[in-house]
């Protein structure tokens, strides 16, 4: 086994041993948050346009999503009549 292949195997094994810590670190990475914020700022209009178009094309799915959101965020519970 050459040195390059051995190094790749070692890195893969290390990643699998420390998978949860690596994922948690990536999740809370300031660099990632900064780049995502920058990307959204640059693509805001395109994202909003695409979302509006999806809402127009999928009214039944949109209605289902809104119903789920209402029941999930209802402080009185699912079975209340709203009064």
N, C-alpha and C positions, 0 to 999 in steps of 0.2 A: 504494500500500500504506500503510495507516494505521500509526501508531506502535505500537499494541498488537500487531498482526500481525507487524510487523517484529521486535519484541522477542521474541515467542514463537519465531520462526524462529531468531533469534540464540541463544536459550537451548537450543533443540533441537540446533543445530549444535555448540554448545560441549559439550553432554552427550555427543554421539556422538564428538567428538574426545577427550574425557577419560573415556570410559565405564569403563574398567578401574580407573582411580584412584578414581572415585566409588564403584564397587561394593566395592572393597577398603576404602574408608573406612567405608562403611555396614556392612560385615561386621564390622569391628573396633570399632564404635562402642560406647562405654561406656553411652551413653544407651539404645541398643537392648538391650544386655545387661540393664540395670537394668529396663527396661520388660517384657522377656520374663520375667525372674525374678519380677517382681511379678505378672504375668498368671498364670504357672504356680502361684504360691502361692495366688492367689485361685480358681483353677479346678482345683486338684489332684485333688479327689475326683471331679469330673466327668470329667477325663481318664482317671483310673485305671478308673473304672466303664466308660467307653466302650471302653477297651483290653481289659478283662476280657470284656465282651460280644462284642467282635470275636473274641477267642480262642475263645470258646465256639461262635460261629457259623461259624468257619472253621478247623476242626481240621486239615484237610489242608494249608492254607496255612501255618498255624502250625508244623506239623511240618517243612515244607520250609524255612522260615526258620530253625528251630533246627538243622537239618542243615547248612545253609550256614554258620551261625555256628560250629558245632563244627569244620567243616573249615577255616574261615578262621582260627580261633584255635588250631589244633592245632600245637604247636611241632615235633612229630615229622614232620609232613607228611600229605598226604592218603592215601597208600598204606600207612601203618602200621596194624597190627592192634590197636593200643591197648596192647600189652604192652611 
